[in-house]
Amino acid sequence: MKWIFRTTITIAFSIIASSAAKAQEPSYIQYVNPYIGSADHGHVFVGANVPNGLVQLGPSQIAQTWDRFNGWDWCSGYNYISEEILGFTHTHLSGTGIGDLNDILILPANGSPHLHPAPFNQMDKGYGSKISKANEKVEAGYYKVLLEDYDILAELTASERVGYHKYTFNKKDNPHLLIDLGFRMNWDTPTDTYLKWVDDHTIIGYRFSKGWANDQKVYFAIKSNTKFDNIDFYNDSTAVKGYRVAQGKSIKAIVTLNPAKPVELKVGLSPVSTTNALQNIEAEIPDWDFAKATQKAQKKWNDVLKKIDFQADDNTKTIFYTALYHSYFAPTLFSDVNGDYMGTDKQVYNDKTHQQYTVFSLWDTYRALHPLMTILEEQKSKNFVKSMLNIYQQQGKLPVWHLWANETNTMVGLPAIPVVADAMLKGLIDKQDLELAYEAIKTTAMGYEHGLDFVTKLTYIPIENMSNESVAWALEYAIADFGAYQAAKFLNKQEDAAYFEKRYKLYKHYYDAEVGHFVGRHANGTFRRPFDPFYAEHRNNDYCEGNAWQYTWLVPQDVQGLIDLMGGDRKFVEKLDEFINLPEQLDNASPDISGMIGQYAQGNEPNHHVPYLYAYAGAPWKGAELVHKTMTKYFTNDPAGLCGNDDVGQMSAWYVFSAVGIYPANPMDGKYVFGSPLMQQATFNLPNGKTFSIKTKNNGPKNIYINKVKLNGKNYPYSYITHELIMQGGELEFEMSAKPNKKFAADKTFRP
Amino acid sequence: MKWIFRTTITIAFSIIASSAAKAQEPSYIQYVNPYIGSADHGHVFVGANVPNGLVQLGPSQIAQTWDRFNGWDWCSGYNYISEEILGFTHTHLSGTGIGDLNDILILPANGSPHLHPAPFNQMDKGYGSKISKANEKVEAGYYKVLLEDYDILAELTASERVGYHKYTFNKKDNPHLLIDLGFRMNWDTPTDTYLKWVDDHTIIGYRFSKGWANDQKVYFAIKSNTKFDNIDFYNDSTAVKGYRVAQGKSIKAIVTLNPAKPVELKVGLSPVSTTNALQNIEAEIPDWDFAKATQKAQKKWNDVLKKIDFQADDNTKTIFYTALYHSYFAPTLFSDVNGDYMGTDKQVYNDKTHQQYTVFSLWDTYRALHPLMTILEEQKSKNFVKSMLNIYQQQGKLPVWHLWANETNTMVGLPAIPVVADAMLKGLIDKQDLELAYEAIKTTAMGYEHGLDFVTKLTYIPIENMSNESVAWALEYAIADFGAYQAAKFLNKQEDAAYFEKRYKLYKHYYDAEVGHFVGRHANGTFRRPFDPFYAEHRNNDYCEGNAWQYTWLVPQDVQGLIDLMGGDRKFVEKLDEFINLPEQLDNASPDISGMIGQYAQGNEPNHHVPYLYAYAGAPWKGAELVHKTMTKYFTNDPAGLCGNDDVGQMSAWYVFSAVGIYPANPMDGKYVFGSPLMQQATFNLPNGKTFSIKTKNNGPKNIYINKVKLNGKNYPYSYITHELIMQGGELEFEMSAKPNKKFAADKTFRP
C-alpha cells in the first residue's frame, strides 16, 4: 500500500490548521499525519482527540469477520483499508493488540432508518455508509468525511471530555440520527445501556459493557443545536414505546430532526454520571462554534508538539511529529472537570488536587513513553504516578494494564514498578506520597501470583509451576525488582535494597550456558529440552511474544551482568551481531513479532532497548547502525508506516527518543544512551522553563555515526546523558560522521 | 405449631427493654413479638433494625432445598422452624414471596475455619451452628442467640445504616470471624465482590449481586473493637494471597483475632461507597457501647409505636403493636447520612433536602400501608413520594416494585399512582413538585406495556393480547386511573380528568353478566369459556394470585358502579354473603391465596378492602362480622400468626387499621370506612401535634357491631371518617353492641 494522498491533506491544513498559525507560533500539527500506523498492524486510532483526552471521537468500521488475522487489524475501530463507516464512536484504543471501547455510536443518516450495522461490503443491508479516502481528511484534533450513501458531510473535533460533531446534510430525506448503544466491536459486549430524552435538545445515557475491561462504564450527555422532532427507542430490534427513558442490553434511538443548518452535537463523557457529563460539556465547550472548538483542539496539539522543536527534512519531521502525537494518545484523562473519577473498587472518588488517568499499557510504556513524559510533562507525569498509587490503594497492587477502572492483568511482569521508581528518582512524586509509593512497590513485588512466590524466595520459577512464559515473567520481574531496589536505596531502606538487589539478578538462574540463552528450567535445575531458539508460538514457549533470541537481551537493569554472563564485551558484541544478522526466521511465530532485522524485532517491545546495548560494551557505533537502519526501514510516512502495533504510543515514543539520538535503555537509572540522531537540531522546551538543545554537525543519511560529542561547548566523552543534565538545560552537540569512531566511549569509564 | 415461650421473652424485656421505661414513657416495645409471621408463609424478617432502617441485621438460615414449596418459606432468610444459623446478614426482605438480599454474611466461630455453609442438618460439614429457641431472644431492635457449636453468644442491634454485632466467645479455640460475600440465598447470586483489609480494625468492601434486583450494589465498612491478627482471603475456595485486597465473584475472609473481651463490630452499609459506609458508622454509632446502641434502637421503635396508644388486652396489644412494628419495616432508607444515594439510572445523586427510600412493594402497600403512613408520618410520606418521583425521572415511569435502585416490575398494574395521587390530595407533595408528580402519573398511565395501549385507547385488553392475568391488569389499571383522575381534578386539568374518569370505569368491560364475574374477553367481545370461578392456578388464569370470585370485588375506586353492575344494594350484599359462605375450595390454587373465609382470601391483597364494601351498600354490620372474624381468626400471637406473606407490611398495616376500626377501602378518596374495632381506646399522636382518639363503649368479644358513633361528643351517622377530620384531631366514639344496628349508616347519605 502506498500513501498517495498527501496533497489533499496539505490543502486541508491551509484551511483548517491556519488557526495555529494565527497564534504566531510555528505550526507543528502540519507535520502530523494521523494515517501513519493506521494500516496493517499499527492499530492506531484515527479521529479527533486532544492530548491525553478521554474522548477519542472517530469512525468505527466493519471489522471484516473477526479472527485474529482479519479482524485484529480493527482493534482501534479503524483500518486504512476500509472504505466503509458504520458511525462515529467516542472512545478508542490506539495501537493495542486487543480490541475494546468504540462506545456510544452516533450516525447521521438519510432515508429509511436501520437499527443494525451493515455487513462488510453490503452497505444497503444495515446502517453505515461508503466513504472514499479522497473525501476523508484527518488532522490532529480534526476529522472529516463525506458519508456518500447519505450525502452527509461529517466533521469531528474534541476537547478532553467532549466530542463535537458537525453534520452537514447535503440532502434531506427523512434526516435522522441513530444512536446505537448496542454497537460493539472486537471483544466488547454491552451489558446494560440507557437513554433518556431529557428535552428537545438533550439526551443523556450510559453504556456499560464487558470486554477486555470486565466492567466498563461510560456515562454521557448529548446536547444538540437542532431540535429533536421525535425519538423512537429500541432495545436491539424491539420498539420501546411510551416512555422517554429506555434501558436494556442494547438500547438504540432514532432521532428525527429537520435541520435548517448543519446539525451540531456536543457529546460529553464521564466515568461517573450524566450530570458530570453535562458539566464537562458546559466547562469545556460552552459555545456552539465548531471552528473555534477545532482551533482550540489544534492549539492543544501544537502546544504539546512544540515541546520538541525538531529540525529535519519534511518527511522525517512528519514521521517524528506523528510519533510525538501518538505518544500523547494515552494515558487518558479519567477525572471529570469537578474532580470525580471512578475507582477500580467501583466507587466514585472526588479529588480536586490531582487528575486521575486511565489506559495504562505499562508493559509497553514503561520502556520509553513514560521516560519521555518525565522530560516533557512534569505535572502529567506526577498525575500518572498518583493515579497508579490510587489504583494500588483500590486494588491492592499497582496496575498492570489498566482500562477504564478495570485491571485487565494483560501481559507479564510488574511493569508499573519501573514507572513509579523512575518517577521517585526524578522527583516526580510529592514528598507526602513517597512512603505510599514505596509501600505500593513493595507490596506489589511481594505478591504470589504467576510465580512471584518463587521470586520472593529468591529462586527461579520452575516450568513445572508455569508451563509457558516463565522466562518472560522472570526477566520482567527482575526489571521491576531493579526499580524496587532503586526506590529502597533512594529512601535509605538498606535491608530492602539488599534484598531487591538479589532479586534483580535472579535472571542469571535462567542463563543456559550450553545454548547461550535464557531458557525455562525444571524444578530439578535442568533446562528445557529440546530447545529451539527460534521457536515463537504465541503463548506456547518460555517467552512472551518472542523467542529465546529476542528474550536473551532482556536485562536492561544489569547489562554489565549480562555481558559478564556471556563472557565479556567481545563475546557480547559478537552475539549481538549474530542476533541482527541471523535469518529472519521465526518458528510458529506470534503475529506480534515483526519489524525484523535478523532476529531483532522492532515490532514488539522486548527488543526496544537492544540497539543501545552495544554502548554498554563500548561499541555504540554498532548500535548507531542498528537504530538508524530500524528508524529508516520501519518508520515511514505511510499508513503502513509502523512495523507493529503502536502499543498505546510506546512504538512512537521509541522513535521520538531514537530520532533525537538518545534512549532510556534502562528506564530506571536516569541515563539516556546515545544512538544515531536523525535531525539537524532538536530543542526540548522543558516544563521547568529551560531548554535543552541537541544539535548535530555533519548529519546526513550516511553520516550515521557519532564522531564526538560536546555538552555546553565542552567535549563530552560519554555515550549517554543523564536526566539531571537534560533538565538543567543546555546544549548537546553530536558531531556525526560516515565512518564510525570506534574509540568514542569505548572506554568503560564513559559507557552508560 | 404453638407459641410456648412467651415467658422467656418477657424476662428478656425486663433486662433490655428497660431503657424505654427509663425515659419515663410507656414502653410499647414490650408488646412487640417479632416471631409473629416468622413461621409458615409469613416470611417476616427476624433480627435487629430500626424503623425504616436500611440495615436489617439478622440471622440467615438454611433454606431447605430450594423449591417453591420448601425454600419459599425462607424468603426473608429466616423461618421459625429452623434451629440452625449460618451467619448474620445485614439486609433482608420482610414478608415477600420472592427472596433476595441477605447480603454481607458475618459469622463468629471457633475451631477449624469453614469456607462454605453447612448443608441442612449436617452442621459439621460447613460453617454455621445449631441454635435452640430457648437460647434465642428477639425484640424490636435487638436479637440474641447462642451459637451452640462454637459456644459464642451473639447479640445484634442496629441504627438506620449500621449493624452492631457483639460476640462473646465463651470459649476460645482458634477464634475467628468469617466474612462471606459469596453467601447467597433464594434468587440471589453474587456477581462481583470485594474486600480490603484497611488496618488492624477496619475492613471495607462491596457485594454486587444479581437476583430479584437485577444489579444490586451494597458497599460496606466493618469497624472492630478487637485487633485483627491476620486475614486470609479466598475467592470461593481458592486462597488469594499476598495482597490486602481481594476481588472476585465470591470473596471470603477468615479473620483471626484473640479477643480479651467481647468482639464488637460496627458494619455500616451504603448504596454508594465504602467512604460513605464509614461516615455512616461515624455519624450514627460513634461509640463502642453496645447497650447504648440497643437503647437508642429501642427508643426509636418506641417513638414510632407510641404514635398509636392502643388499649386492649395484652394479647391483642401484642398482635397490634407487632403489626405496627412490621408496618415500619419498609420502605427502607436509601440515602447515606451525607445525602448520597444510588439512582435507578446507575449513578450517584446527592440530595440533602430529602431522604431517598427503597423497597417499594407498591401492589401490596398502596392499599393500607401508605395510607397509614399519611396519618402517622408526614415527613416520611413526603419522602416516599419524592423518592418515587426521583425514580420516575430516572426510569421514565413511576416505580412498580423497587428494590435497591432496581425496578423489578413485579406484580400487576401501576400501583405507585394511587400513592402519589393520595399524597397529592392529602397535601404531602410540595408545591414545586406538583406538576412533576402529575407528569409522572400521566406519563406512567400513558405507557404501552402489558395491555396499557388498549387502556389508553379506552377499550378492554383482549385475551388474544394477554393470555394470562388480563383482568387483574385491567382492574389494577382502573384503580390507578382513579388516582390519575383525582390528581387531574385536584390540579384542575379538566380534559385529563374527563379522560381518566372514562378510564377508571373501564372495568365494566370485563363484567360478564351471564356468570356475574369479571372475566377475560376475546377480541371479538365474547367472554372466556369454559369459565370456572374457583380456578386459581398461579399465573395461568385471567387473574393474578386469585380467582374470579376474589377479583370480582376489585373496584375500590367505584364501588357504587360495581353495585349498579350487580343489580343494586341487595344483590350486591347477597353476592358478598355468598362469597364468604362458599366452600373454601380453590382449583389448582396459587400458594399466595390463603386466610380463607369462604372464597374471601385475607392472605393476599386483592381482597383486603372486601369487608368494608358492605358499608357502601348500607350494611356495615355485615362487614363488621367479616372483619372481626378475619382479625381474630387469622391474626394471632404466634409465629404462624399471619395467614400469608406479610408483604412488606401490608398485611400488618391492614390489621393496624382494622383493629382500630377504620380502613381506607379506596385509598385515594381520603375516606376511612368503619369496621369493628378491637380496642378500648386508640389514640393517634399525629405528626401535626394533635391527637385523634378512637374510643369504644361496650366493646367486647361479642359486641362486635357498631351501634352508634359520636365525633367530638356529637352524634355521627356516617360509616366512614375523612382524613381531614382525623388530622384535625378530636375524639371518635364507637358504641358497640352484640346485636347489629342495621339502621346505622344504612341510608345512602351516610355511606362512604
Interface residues (C-beta under 8 A of the other chain):
Chain A: D192 Y194 K196 Y206 F208 D215 K217 Y219 K241 G242 Y243 R244 V245 A246 Q247 V272 S273 T274 T275 D345 K346 Q347 V348 Q394 Q395 G396 K397 T443 M446 G447 Y448 E449 L452 D453
Chain B: D192 Y194 K196 Y206 F208 D215 K217 Y219 K241 G242 Y243 R244 V245 A246 Q247 V272 S273 T274 T275 D345 K346 Q347 V348 Q394 Q395 G396 K397 T443 M446 G447 Y448 E449 L452 D453
